Amino acid sequence: MTKKTYFVHRDAWADERQSDGLELCLIPEFHDQKIYFYCDEYALFWSNIKDAGDPAKAQDFHLRGVIEPAKLEQIGQLICLAMLME
């Protein structure tokens, strides 16, 4: 059995969902290498950290495949890019 470990973003709505937070993941079938935020409790996604956790801004994707955990290197690249844009 393969154990997958997800990095988690603790969003403002986590307590309301009774959740530890949102999993940082990739959606391979999109072929975009973008990091998405996934709520396992409600099976909802967000594509932007500013909206992450807000139920009104969730994206309800109907995926054919599986999601994969975002790797630390990918998360680091996202953080560096965000810092450069500020």
TAVEN-V13567 format. One record per backbone hydrogen bond with DSSP energy under -1.0 kcal/mol. CO is the residue of the C=O (numbers start at 1). NH is the residue of the N-H. Records with the same first field share a line. If there is no record, write none. Layout:
CO->NH ; NH
This chain:
7->24
9->11 ; 22
11->14
13->17
14->19
15->18
22->9
23->38
24->70
25->36
26->68
27->30
28->31
36->25
37->46
38->23
39->43 ; 44
44->39
45->59
46->37
48->52
51->54
54->57
55->58
59->45 ; 61
68->26
71->75
72->76
73->77
74->78
75->79
76->80
77->81
78->82
79->83
80->84
81->85
